Amino acid sequence: MALIPSTESRLAGPVRVVGAGLLGTSVGLGLRARGIDVFLADASPTNVSIATDLGAGRPAAPGDAPQLIVVAVPPDVTADVVARELADYPDAIVTDVASVKLQILDTLIARGADVSRYIGSHPMAGRERGGPLAGRADLFVGRPWVVAGHDAISYKRASAIDDMILDLGATLVEMSAEEHDRGVALISHVPQVVSSLMARRLIDAPSASVNLAGQGLRDVTRVAASDPELWVQILGANSAPVREILTAYREDLDRFIDALDDVNAPGARRRVAEEIAGGNTGVARLPGKHGIDKRFATMIVMVDDTPGQLARLLHEIGEIGVNLEDLRLEHAQGVQVGLAEISVVPEAVERLTTELVARGWRIAG
């Protein structure tokens, strides 16, 4: 298991983690790597036991006096748990890591909870698997972690949360709860809906069609395997901005469908081209490696599906002196070969192609 290098922590006191699933266990593992005392609590004693055995902390006990409490439970019970923690630990600062923020804050205010000691946060990190066994100390390293500030808590009081985020190697991002929820609706929640609906089209598709699937379909449907129960909670808590974006997306689809009704009609092909080009412009805004908005060139190398071949390719790219910016691997249909799509800076493509071919590699396309 990869760990964050143990260096002096910014946090001054112990941390209580409520919810020993993927995120809670990962928080515990990362903080323990910094030498912080972590208390673990969960409705499931088994989760606490597993997380404890993994080294994420020790079971919570009466008399614990945490400096900071991290609530890592499902969104539909987050407000209840935060309110209870605020009442039970009047000297602690409380945060949560739920993927929606405004509904939780509004609920706490409506209940009269002491939100002068609460500030919501959200690490933009996760894995396909959940539960304590999926926890990793380095899960948050280099990932954005939003802190959703509000007027009832001072910067000084909230500093413990900032310290924890920096201790875990994440990048601190400050937003309001409303800004956060609108942001994740666009970059996470709507893509989940679109991915799931596209994947649903595969249920009754002929096997011959499904067998043609390549990387494009896999990219679009990658997140469609997500937990339905969790997404019902997330989408229910953030329904307004998600609905707004989906409505605009429906209008985009209607324009596209209208153009396809008669592709020979005046302006129809231009409209299709403009919609596709709009996608080019949008994807160009996505930050790449190290958060830099920079486009890379891609090339596809054919890799025999035998042990050690992919490792050899990566080693030889390093020997050639080219920095690998990204890598995706796809298996070709019907043959024992993989297609390694590698991304490099454009000026390196010609030299890398020449060098790899000279070393016996086959370049596809």
C-alpha positions as CSV (number, residue, x, y, z in Angstrom):
1,M,0.0,0.0,0.0
2,A,1.4,3.4,-1.0
3,L,1.8,5.9,1.8
4,I,2.2,9.6,2.0
5,P,5.8,10.3,3.2
6,S,5.8,10.7,7.0
7,T,6.6,14.3,7.7
8,E,5.5,16.7,10.5
9,S,1.8,17.2,10.4
10,R,0.1,20.7,10.3
11,L,-2.6,19.4,12.6
12,A,-2.2,19.9,16.3
13,G,-4.6,17.3,17.7
14,P,-6.4,14.0,17.1
15,V,-9.0,13.4,14.5
16,R,-12.3,11.5,14.8
17,V,-13.4,9.9,11.5
18,V,-17.1,8.8,11.3
19,G,-17.6,6.4,8.5
20,A,-15.0,3.8,7.8
21,G,-15.6,3.3,4.1
22,L,-13.4,4.2,1.2
23,L,-13.0,7.9,2.0
24,G,-13.0,7.6,5.8
25,T,-10.4,4.8,5.8
26,S,-8.3,6.7,3.3
27,V,-8.4,9.8,5.5
28,G,-7.4,7.7,8.5
29,L,-4.5,6.0,6.6
30,G,-3.2,9.3,5.3
31,L,-3.3,11.0,8.7
32,R,-1.8,8.0,10.5
33,A,1.1,8.2,8.0
34,R,1.7,11.7,9.4
35,G,1.6,10.5,13.0
36,I,-1.9,11.9,13.8
37,D,-4.0,10.0,16.3
38,V,-7.2,8.9,14.6
39,F,-10.4,7.6,16.2
40,L,-12.7,5.5,14.0
41,A,-16.4,5.2,14.3
42,D,-19.0,3.5,12.0
43,A,-22.4,2.0,12.2
44,S,-20.7,-1.3,11.1
45,P,-18.3,-2.7,13.7
46,T,-16.9,-4.8,10.9
47,N,-15.8,-1.7,8.9
48,V,-14.2,-0.3,12.0
49,S,-12.3,-3.6,12.6
50,I,-11.1,-3.8,9.0
51,A,-10.0,-0.2,8.9
52,T,-8.2,-0.6,12.3
53,D,-6.4,-3.7,11.0
54,L,-5.3,-1.7,7.9
55,G,-3.8,0.9,10.2
56,A,-6.3,3.7,9.6
57,G,-6.7,4.4,13.4
58,R,-8.1,2.9,16.5
59,P,-11.8,2.3,17.5
60,A,-13.4,5.4,19.0
61,A,-13.8,5.3,22.8
62,P,-15.6,7.4,25.5
63,G,-13.5,10.3,26.6
64,D,-11.9,10.9,23.1
65,A,-11.3,14.6,22.6
66,P,-10.8,15.2,18.9
67,Q,-9.6,18.5,17.4
68,L,-11.3,17.7,14.2
69,I,-14.2,15.4,13.1
70,V,-14.5,14.1,9.6
71,V,-17.9,12.7,8.7
72,A,-17.7,10.3,5.8
73,V,-21.2,8.7,5.6
74,P,-23.8,8.5,2.8
75,P,-25.3,11.9,1.7
76,D,-28.8,11.1,2.9
77,V,-27.6,10.8,6.5
78,T,-24.7,13.3,6.5
79,A,-26.7,16.2,8.0
80,D,-28.0,14.0,10.9
81,V,-24.5,12.7,11.7
82,V,-22.9,16.2,11.5
83,A,-25.6,17.6,13.8
84,R,-25.0,14.8,16.3
85,E,-21.2,15.2,16.2
86,L,-21.5,19.0,16.8
87,A,-23.7,18.3,19.8
88,D,-21.5,15.5,21.2
89,Y,-18.1,17.2,20.8
90,P,-18.6,21.0,21.5
91,D,-14.9,21.7,21.3
92,A,-14.3,20.1,17.9
93,I,-14.5,21.5,14.3
94,V,-16.6,19.3,12.1
95,T,-16.4,18.7,8.3
96,D,-18.0,16.2,6.0
97,V,-16.9,14.8,2.6
98,A,-20.3,14.3,0.9
99,S,-20.5,15.2,-2.7
100,V,-23.2,17.8,-2.2
101,K,-22.9,20.8,0.1
102,L,-25.7,23.3,0.0
103,Q,-28.6,21.0,1.2
104,I,-26.5,19.8,4.1
105,L,-25.6,23.3,5.2
106,D,-29.2,24.5,4.9
107,T,-30.5,21.6,6.9
108,L,-28.1,22.2,9.7
109,I,-29.0,25.9,9.8
110,A,-32.7,25.0,9.9
111,R,-32.1,22.7,12.8
112,G,-30.3,25.3,14.8
113,A,-27.0,23.4,14.7
114,D,-23.8,25.3,15.7
115,V,-22.5,25.9,12.2
116,S,-19.8,28.2,13.6
117,R,-17.9,24.9,14.1
118,Y,-18.9,23.3,10.8
119,I,-17.7,23.7,7.3
120,G,-18.5,21.3,4.5
121,S,-15.8,19.9,2.2
122,H,-15.5,17.5,-0.7
123,P,-12.4,15.7,-2.0
124,M,-12.6,15.1,-5.8
125,A,-11.2,11.6,-5.5
126,G,-12.6,8.1,-5.4
127,R,-12.3,4.6,-6.8
128,E,-14.5,2.1,-8.6
129,R,-14.6,0.0,-5.4
130,G,-15.9,1.1,-2.0
131,G,-15.5,0.0,1.6
132,P,-12.5,0.0,3.9
133,L,-10.5,-2.5,1.9
134,A,-10.4,0.0,-1.0
135,G,-8.8,2.7,1.2
136,R,-5.5,4.2,0.3
137,A,-3.3,6.7,2.1
138,D,-2.4,8.4,-1.1
139,L,-6.0,8.6,-2.5
140,F,-6.1,12.4,-2.2
141,V,-2.6,13.3,-3.3
142,G,-2.7,15.9,-6.0
143,R,-6.5,15.9,-6.1
144,P,-8.7,19.0,-5.7
145,W,-10.4,19.2,-2.3
146,V,-13.2,21.8,-2.1
147,V,-13.9,23.7,1.1
148,A,-17.3,25.2,1.0
149,G,-17.0,28.3,3.3
150,H,-19.9,30.2,4.8
151,D,-20.3,33.4,6.9
152,A,-20.9,31.7,10.2
153,I,-17.4,30.2,10.6
154,S,-14.2,32.2,10.7
155,Y,-11.1,31.4,8.7
156,K,-9.1,30.9,11.8
157,R,-11.6,28.4,13.2
158,A,-11.7,26.5,9.9
159,S,-7.9,26.3,9.6
160,A,-7.8,22.8,11.0
161,I,-9.6,21.5,7.9
162,D,-7.2,23.3,5.6
163,D,-4.3,21.7,7.6
164,M,-5.8,18.2,7.2
165,I,-6.3,18.7,3.4
166,L,-2.7,19.8,3.0
167,D,-1.5,17.0,5.2
168,L,-3.2,14.5,2.9
169,G,-1.5,16.0,-0.1
170,A,-4.6,17.4,-1.7
171,T,-5.0,20.8,-3.4
172,L,-7.2,23.2,-1.4
173,V,-10.0,24.8,-3.5
174,E,-12.3,27.4,-1.8
175,M,-15.9,27.7,-3.1
176,S,-19.3,28.6,-1.8
177,A,-21.6,25.6,-1.2
178,E,-23.8,26.8,-4.1
179,E,-20.8,27.2,-6.5
180,H,-19.6,23.7,-5.5
181,D,-22.9,22.0,-6.2
182,R,-23.3,23.7,-9.6
183,G,-19.7,22.8,-10.4
184,V,-20.1,19.1,-9.6
185,A,-23.4,19.0,-11.4
186,L,-21.6,19.9,-14.6
187,I,-18.4,17.9,-14.2
188,S,-19.6,14.8,-12.3
189,H,-23.4,14.4,-11.8
190,V,-24.6,15.0,-15.4
191,P,-21.8,12.9,-16.9
192,Q,-22.9,10.1,-14.6
193,V,-26.5,10.4,-15.9
194,V,-25.4,10.6,-19.6
195,S,-23.0,7.6,-19.1
196,S,-25.6,5.5,-17.4
197,L,-28.3,6.2,-20.1
198,M,-25.8,5.5,-22.9
199,A,-24.8,2.2,-21.2
200,R,-28.5,1.3,-20.8
201,R,-28.8,1.3,-24.6
202,L,-26.5,-1.8,-24.6
203,I,-28.9,-4.0,-22.7
204,D,-30.9,-5.1,-25.7
205,A,-28.2,-4.5,-28.3
206,P,-27.2,-7.4,-30.5
207,S,-24.1,-9.2,-29.4
208,A,-22.5,-8.6,-32.8
209,S,-22.8,-4.8,-32.2
210,V,-21.5,-5.0,-28.6
211,N,-18.5,-7.0,-29.8
212,L,-17.5,-4.1,-31.9
213,A,-17.0,-1.8,-28.8
214,G,-13.8,0.1,-28.7
215,Q,-12.3,2.7,-26.5
216,G,-14.8,5.4,-27.4
217,L,-17.7,3.5,-26.0
218,R,-15.7,2.4,-23.0
219,D,-14.7,6.0,-22.2
220,V,-18.3,7.2,-22.4
221,T,-19.7,4.4,-20.2
222,R,-16.8,4.0,-17.8
223,V,-18.7,5.4,-14.8
224,A,-22.0,3.6,-15.6
225,A,-21.0,0.8,-13.2
226,S,-21.5,3.1,-10.2
227,D,-23.7,2.3,-7.2
228,P,-27.4,3.2,-8.1
229,E,-28.4,3.7,-4.4
230,L,-25.6,6.2,-3.8
231,W,-26.5,8.1,-7.0
232,V,-30.1,8.3,-6.1
233,Q,-29.0,10.1,-3.0
234,I,-26.6,12.4,-4.8
235,L,-29.0,13.4,-7.6
236,G,-31.8,13.9,-5.1
237,A,-29.7,16.3,-3.1
238,N,-28.5,18.2,-6.1
239,S,-31.5,17.9,-8.4
240,A,-32.0,21.6,-9.4
241,P,-28.6,22.3,-11.1
242,V,-28.5,18.8,-12.6
243,R,-32.0,19.3,-14.1
244,E,-31.0,22.7,-15.5
245,I,-27.9,21.3,-17.2
246,L,-29.8,18.2,-18.5
247,T,-32.6,20.5,-19.9
248,A,-30.0,22.5,-21.9
249,Y,-28.4,19.2,-23.0
250,R,-31.8,18.0,-24.2
251,E,-32.1,21.1,-26.3
252,D,-28.6,20.4,-27.8
253,L,-29.8,16.8,-28.6
254,D,-33.0,18.1,-30.2
255,R,-31.0,20.4,-32.5
256,F,-28.8,17.6,-33.5
257,I,-31.7,15.2,-34.1
258,D,-33.4,17.9,-36.2
259,A,-30.3,18.2,-38.4
260,L,-30.2,14.4,-38.9
261,D,-33.8,14.3,-39.9
262,D,-32.7,15.5,-43.3
263,V,-29.0,15.8,-43.7
264,N,-29.4,17.1,-47.2
265,A,-31.5,20.1,-46.1
266,P,-29.7,23.5,-46.3
267,G,-27.6,24.1,-43.3
268,A,-28.1,20.6,-41.8
269,R,-24.5,19.3,-42.3
270,R,-23.1,22.7,-41.1
271,R,-25.2,22.3,-37.9
272,V,-23.8,18.8,-37.3
273,A,-20.2,20.1,-37.9
274,E,-20.7,23.1,-35.6
275,E,-22.0,20.9,-32.8
276,I,-19.0,18.5,-33.1
277,A,-16.6,21.4,-33.3
278,G,-18.2,22.8,-30.1
279,G,-17.3,19.6,-28.4
280,N,-13.7,20.1,-29.5
281,T,-13.7,23.6,-28.0
282,G,-15.2,22.4,-24.8
283,V,-12.8,19.5,-24.3
284,A,-9.8,21.7,-25.0
285,R,-10.7,23.6,-21.7
286,L,-10.1,20.5,-19.6
287,P,-6.9,20.7,-17.6
288,G,-4.4,18.1,-18.4
289,K,-1.3,16.9,-16.6
290,H,-0.5,19.1,-13.6
291,G,-3.6,21.1,-14.2
292,I,-2.2,22.6,-17.3
293,D,-4.5,23.2,-20.3
294,K,-2.2,21.7,-22.9
295,R,-3.0,19.3,-25.7
296,F,-0.9,16.2,-26.3
297,A,-0.4,14.1,-29.4
298,T,-1.3,10.5,-29.3
299,M,0.1,7.4,-31.0
300,I,-0.9,3.8,-30.8
301,V,1.6,1.0,-30.2
302,M,0.7,-2.6,-30.7
303,V,1.8,-4.7,-27.7
304,D,1.8,-8.5,-27.6
305,D,-0.5,-9.8,-24.9
306,T,2.2,-11.6,-23.0
307,P,3.8,-10.9,-19.6
308,G,6.3,-8.1,-19.4
309,Q,5.6,-6.5,-22.8
310,L,3.9,-3.4,-21.6
311,A,6.6,-2.9,-19.0
312,R,9.2,-3.2,-21.7
313,L,7.4,-0.6,-23.8
314,L,7.3,1.9,-20.9
315,H,10.9,1.2,-20.1
316,E,12.1,1.8,-23.6
317,I,10.1,5.1,-23.9
318,G,12.0,6.2,-20.9
319,E,15.3,5.1,-22.5
320,I,14.5,7.1,-25.6
321,G,14.1,10.1,-23.3
322,V,10.5,10.9,-24.0
323,N,8.2,11.8,-21.1
324,L,4.9,9.8,-21.2
325,E,2.0,12.2,-20.5
326,D,-0.8,9.6,-20.4
327,L,-1.5,6.0,-21.3
328,R,-4.6,3.9,-22.1
329,L,-4.7,0.3,-23.0
330,E,-7.3,-1.5,-25.2
331,H,-7.4,-5.1,-26.4
332,A,-7.9,-5.7,-30.1
333,Q,-10.7,-8.0,-31.0
334,G,-9.9,-11.6,-32.0
335,V,-6.1,-11.3,-31.6
336,Q,-3.6,-11.6,-28.7
337,V,-2.5,-8.0,-28.9
338,G,-3.1,-4.9,-26.9
339,L,-3.3,-1.3,-28.3
340,A,-1.4,1.1,-26.1
341,E,-2.5,4.6,-26.8
342,I,0.2,6.9,-25.5
343,S,0.2,10.7,-25.2
344,V,3.3,12.8,-25.6
345,V,4.1,16.3,-26.5
346,P,3.6,16.8,-30.3
347,E,7.3,17.6,-31.0
348,A,8.3,14.1,-29.7
349,V,6.1,12.0,-31.9
350,E,8.3,11.7,-34.9
351,R,11.4,10.8,-32.9
352,L,9.6,8.4,-30.7
353,T,8.0,6.7,-33.7
354,T,11.3,6.3,-35.4
355,E,13.0,4.9,-32.3
356,L,10.2,2.5,-31.4
357,V,10.0,1.1,-34.9
358,A,13.8,0.6,-34.9
359,R,13.4,-1.4,-31.6
360,G,10.8,-3.7,-33.3
361,W,7.6,-2.1,-32.1
362,R,4.6,-1.9,-34.4
363,I,2.8,1.5,-34.7
364,A,-0.9,1.3,-35.5
365,G,-2.5,3.7,-37.9
